[in-house]
C-alpha cells in the first residue's frame, strides 16, 4: 500500500462487495440472491443490438479441413493444426488445435472492442508460441461490445465448455483438456482476473475451472479504473480554475482546461500542468521509470481525456453512478507528507460519491461489472507497462492489496515492463510470463516477479529491467519495437 500516497484504501472499502471468503455471512449473501422473485431491471446495454461478423467474411478466411469455416495457417512454422471458426450462440469463435495436441487448452480474452455493432474475434499475440508447443487455443468475439466484462466472462467460459463438442462436430474426437488456462489483454485482463474469482464461481451462469491465468495490462481494480479517470479529470479542471464545475459537463470547459494546463498537449505543460502531471503520477502508481514518457504520450492521453465527463454508468453498463473519488489523496510532489498547498487542495476539491448499489450482486448471474476481489486459488502471473496512462500501473497495486487481504498473495506474481503505452508488450515478454505461469501451475516452480508496493523499489531507475525484453520476433508489432528503441536512451540502462 502506498503509505501517504495518492491511493488510500480503508479495509472496509477495499473489501466492500467481496464475495465468498468462507464466512457464513458471505455464503448467505450469495444464496439470498435467489430468494427475490422480482425480475432484475434492464439497462441501456440490454437495448443495444450486435451481430457477429460472418466467419467466412474474415480477411484471413480459409476453409477448414472438414469444409467448414476456418482461417489461414500461421506462416513460417512447422506446426500443423486444425483451425475452426464458427458461431456459439450470439458470439463467434476461433479455435486452433495442433495435430500433436498436448491436452491443454488456453482461452484468450480480447480487450475493449469499442461501441460498434460488429463483433469480431481477436487472435492471441502468442499464437505461434502456443501451437508450436502443442497448446490448443480458443477465443470468443463475445456477444456484446462496450465495456461488458460480464458477457466476456460468460462467453469465454461457454466456449471453453463447448470445446470438445465443437471439435467432435468438426471431425476430431478430443479428450477433456487436462488443463485449461486463461490469458487476456486490457479489458480481457479484467475478464481473466474475474474468471478465476470465487465470486464468479458462485454466480456465473457458465462455470469453468481454470488452472492458471496471465492477465496483461489488465483492469485489475475493476470499477476503480473509472474512479481514476474521474479523479484525473477533477484534478485537471480544478488546476485550470474550474473547481466546482459539474464533472458530467466537462465538454463545456474541455478546450479551456487544456489550454490552461498545456502549451502543447500533452508534451509541454504550463506551471499548472506540471502540478497536474505530478498529481497524475501519484494517482497512477507513484514515482517510477517511464512515467514522464507515458504522460507525454499524446495519442493515449487523448483516449484518457475522452473518458472525462462520464455520468458514472460506464456508458450504460450500469444504471447508476459508480464513480467515487473520496479515497484519493492528491499530491504535487513525491513527499508523502502533505504540504499546506496539498492539504488545502484536498480539503476543498470536489468529490464524487458512488451509488452504493450501482454494481451490486445480481440474481441473474454475475455483477454487471464483475469484481476482481483477489479471491482466487490458482497461480497468476500478471504483466503491466509502467507508462500506461489508460489502465495505469496502480491497477497492479490494487490487485496486490486485494490478493493480500484475501490471503492469496503467494499465488500472485507481478511483472513490470518498461514501456510507455497501453499493452505495448513484446512477444517475448508475454511468452516468458505464460511459460512462467505454466511451470508454476504444473511443476510447482514459483517464478520471480516485481514488488509493486514498495515506494523506493518502484521509484528506482532500474525498476522493470528484470522482465523487459526489447528484442523483436517475427510476430512483434514494428511500432512497439521502434518505440522501445527510441525511449531506451531516455531511461537508465538495465544491468546486463
N, C-alpha and C positions, 0 to 999 in steps of 0.2 A: 504494500500500500504506500502511496506517496504520503509521507508524513508532512502535513502542512502544505502539500502541493495543490495542483489545480483540481484534482479529483478527490473528494472526501466522501467516503461511504460509511454510513452508520450500519451496524449489523442488521437492524430491522429492515432498512431499506434494501440492503443487498440481498436479503433472503425473502423479501416480500413476494408472495405468489409462488414460491418454490414448492414443487410437489414432492411427494414421497418422503425420503429421509428415514423411513422405517417407523415413524411415530404413528400412534393410533389416530391422532388428530389429522395428520396428513392423509392417511388412508381413508378416513371418513370423508374428507373433503372431496376426494375423487368419487367415492361411492355415492355421495349425496347428489352428485350432478344429475343422476338419472331419475331422481325422485320427483322432479318437477315435470308435469305433463305438458305445460305450455310450450309451443314451438319456439325455437330460437328466432330472434329478429334477423332480417336480411340487412344487407349493407350495399353500398354503391358497387363494390366489386362484383356482387352477385348479379347485377343487372347488365354487365358487360358481356359481349359476345366475342368468342375467339374461334379460330379454325386452324388446325394443324395443316402445314403445307404438305401436299401430296409427296410421299417419299420419292415417287418417280420424277418429280419436278426438280429435285436437288441437282445442283451443278455437277456433282460427282456421282450421279446415279449410274448404277450398273446392275444388271440383273444378277441375282444370286444363283448359286449352282442349281437350285431347285426350280428356277424360272421365276421366282417371286422377286419382290423389290429388294434391292441391296445397295451397296455403294462400293466405290473402287478400292482395290487393294492399295496398301501403302507402297510407295516406290522405294527402291534401294534397300530391300530387306529380303532375307531368305525365309522369313516366317510365312507359313501358309495358313490361311484362315477361312472360315465361313463368315460371311457378312450379311446380316439381315436388317432390313428396315421395314417398318410397318406401323400399325395403329394399335394401341391398347386403350380402350375407352375413348376419351376425347383427346388424348395426347399421342404424339408419335414417338417412335423409339428407334434406336440403333443398337445392335448387338454384334460383337465380333468375338468369335471363338476360335482359338488356334487349333489346328489339326492335332497337335500334341498337347492338348489342354492339360494343365496341371491340377485341375479340380477346384481352382479358386476363382471367385467372381469379384470384380471391382465395379462398384456402382459409381458413376460420375454425376455430380450435381453442378449444373451450369449456373452462371451468375445472372444478374439482373438483365432482362432482355427488353426493357423499355415498356412502352404503353400501347404498342400497336396491336392489331388483331391477329397477326400471323404468329403461329407457334413453330419454332424450329429447334432441332436437336443440335447440340454442340459436341464436337468430338474432343475427348480429353487430350491435353497437350502432351501427355506422356504415353500416348497410344503406342508408339514404336517400342518403348521400354516394356510395356505390358505384354504385347503379343510376342515379342522376342524372348520373353521369359515365361511364356506359357499361360499367362493370365487371360481369362475372358473378361470383357468389359461390356457394360450396358449403360445407356444414357437416355433419359426421357426429355421431351420438349416441355413437359408439364402441360396441364390443361388450361392454364391461365397465365397471362403476363402480369405486369406491375410487381410490387414487392410482396408476392403471395408465397411466403415461405411454407405456410400450412399446406398448400397444394403441392409445392415442391417436395416436401417430405412424403406426402401420401402417394404421389405418382411415382416417385423414385422407389419407394417401398413396394408398390404394386408391381412395378416392372421386375424388381428382384424376385418377388414371389412367383411371377409368371415365367421366369427364365427357362425352366425345364419344359414347361408346356409349349412355349414358343419354339424352343429347339426341336422338340418332337414333331411339331407341325411342319417345321422346315427341313425335316429329314435326318435329324441327329438325336439319338436316344442317349441323353446325358444323365449321369447320376446327380444326386443332390450336391451342390457345391460343398466341399468340406470346410471352406472358409469363405465368408463374404465380408468385404471391406467397403468403405465409402470414402470418397475424396471429393473435394469441390472448391470452387473459387468464389470469393466475394459473397453475394447472396447465397451461392452454393456452399460456401464455408459455413454460413448460418444454418443452412439445411443439413450439412454434415454434422455440425455440432448438436443440432436439435434431434437428429435421427437417433443418436445414441443415448439420449437422456431418459432417465427413469420416468419423467412425466410423459414423454412421448410413448414409451412402452405401455403406459397405463391408459392413455387417452386416444391414441391414433386409431383410425379405422383399419388401415393396413399396417399390420405389425411385422417388423422384420428384425431379426437379431444380427447385429454386426459384430465382427471380431476385432476391429480396429478402425481408426479414422485418421485422415490427414486434411484438416481444414486449412485452406490457404487464403491469405488476405481476407479472412472471414469476419463477418459481423458477429463477433463472439460475445458482444454485450447486448444483443438483440435490440430492444427499443431504446437502449441508452445511446445508440448511434444517433437517433433523431433528437435526443436531448442535446447532444454535442452540436449538431447543426444549429439548434436554437440558441445555445449559449454563445456560439461563434457569432451569429447574427446580432445578438443583443450587445455583445462587446463592440462590434463594428459600428452599429448605429449610435451607441452611447458615446463612443470616442469621436464620432463625427458630429456630435451635437444634437442627437435625437433620442435622448434617454427615455422619454415617455411615449414615443410613437408606437401605436399598436403594431405588434410584430406581424400580424396577419396582413398588414397593409404595407409591407416593405417595398413593394413595387413603386409606391408613390415617392419614395426617397432614395431608391437604389442608386440612381445616377449621381446624386449629390454626395451620398455616402462614399462612393468610390473616389470621387474627385477630391474629397477632403482627406482621404486616407492614402491615396497613391498618386504620384506624378505619372507613373505608368503602371497599370495593373498587371500583375501583382509583383513586378520586379523592382520598382523604385518607390518605396513608401515615403510618405511625409513623416513629420515628427510623431503625429498621432498614429500613423500607420506602423511605425516602429513599435509603439506600445501594443498595437493590435497583434503584431507578429509574436511578441513575447507572450501575450496572453494566450494566443492560439498554441504556441509551443507547449505551454503548460497544460492546456486542455487536451492536447493530443499525445501526451506521454512524457513531457519534460525535456530537459536538455539532452540532446543526442546527436550523433553524426547524421548528416544528410537532411536534417530538418530545414535548414535555410534554403537548400536547393529545392526541396519539396514545396516550400512555401512560395517560391518564385516560379513554380510550375503553373503558368497562367492557364493552360488548357484545363488542367484538373481543378484549379481554383474556380474557373468559370462553372464547372459542374457543381462544386460545393455551394457557391453563391446562388446557383439555380435552385437550391433547396430552400432558400430563405423565403419567408412569408408563408410558411406552412400553417394550416389550421390544426395540425396535430393528429389528423386521421390517417396519415401516410397514404394520401391520395385515394381515400375511400376503402382502404383495407380495414380500417376501424370505423366505428360510428361516433366515437368521442375522442377528445383530445388526450393524447398520451404524453405530450411534452411536459417535462419537469426539469427546471433548472435550479431548484432550491439548493442542491447539494454542491454546486460548483463554487469554488473559491478562485476568483480571478487574481492573477499575479502578473506583474510587469517586469519581473527580474527573476533570477534563479535563487534568490534567498527565500527559504521557506517562511521566514518571519514576515509578518505583514507591516509594510511601511504605512505611514499616515495616509498617503495617497491611495494605496491599495485598500486600506480599511474603509476610507470614505467611499471609494468606488463600490466596494462590496455591500456597504450599508445602504447605498442609495439606488443601486442598479435594479432595473426591472426584473421581476422573477415570474416564471410560469409554473403553474401547478397542474398536474395531470388529473383528469377524472379518475377516481380510484378504481373504477370497474371498466376502464377503457379497453383493457386487454385481459379480461377475466377468463377463468376456465369456462369452457363451453360444455354443453350437454350433448352436442352432436359431433364430437371429435376434438381435435387439437384446438388450442387457442388460435385466434386469428393471426397473431404473430407468435409462433412457438418460442418457448423460453429455452435459453442455454444456461441452465442452473449450475452447471459443474457437477451434476449428479450422474456420473457415468461409471462403467465398470470395465472398460476396455482401454488398451493403450491408445493414446492420442499424441501425434506429432504435428504441431502447427507451424506455419511459416507466415511471416509478416515483414513487409518492407518498412524501413524507418522513415521514409519521406512521404508516406501516403497521407494526404490531407482529406481524402474522401472517406475511407474506412481507416481511421487512424490507429497508430500503434497502441494507443490506450485501450483498444479493444482486447489486446492480449493481456494487459494488466488487469482489466476487469475479469477476464476469464480465469486468470491465475487466482485472483482473490476468491472467486466463486468456488473454484475447484478445491482450494484450501479450506474454505468454510465448510464444504461438504465432506472433508476428509479424503479427497481424491487427488490431492496434489501430486502424489507419487505416480499417478497414471498419466500425467501431462508433461510433455517435453515441448518447449517452445524455442523457435529459432528466428533470429533477427537477420534481415538481409539488407545490405547497404545499397538501396535503390530508391529513386526519387518519386515514383509514381504508384499507381494502384495496380497490384497483381503483376508487376513487371519483373517476374522471376525468370531466370534462365531455366532451361530444361534440366540441367544438371542439379540445380538446387532442388527442384521438385522430385526428381528421381531419387536423389540421396535421402530426402525426407521420407519418401514412400518406402524405400528399401529399409531404412532405419526402423520404421513402424512395423514392417513385416518381420524383421529379425527379432524385434521385441515381442510381438504377438506370438510368434511360432517357436522361438528359441529362448525366450526369457532374457534377452540381452537388452537392457535399457540403454538407449542412445544418449549421447551428450546433447545439451541444449544451452540456451542463454537464460540468465537471470533477468527477468523483465521488471522487477520491482525495486531493486536497489538503485537509488538515485545516482550514486557515484559510479557504479558499474555501467549503467546505461549512458551516462554522460562521457565516458572515456572515449578518446579519439579513435580507438581501435575497436569500439563496440560493433558487433555484427561481422567482424572479419572471419570468425570461425566457420560460418556456413554460407558465406558469399562466394559464388563461383562465376566469374566473369567470362570464362571461355565459352565460345559458341559451339553448338552442334548443328547438324543439318536441319533440325526442327525448330531452332530458335528464331524468334522474330528479329529481323535485322535492325529494327528501331531500338529494341531493347539492348542489343549488343552495342550499337553505336552510342547510345546514351551512357552505358556503363563506361565505355572508353573515354567519353567526353568528361564525365564527372570524376574519373579516377584521380586526375591531378589536383582536384579541389579537396580531396579527402586525405587524411593521414594514411600513409601506406600501411597495409596489414603485414604483420610478421610473416616471413617466409617459412 
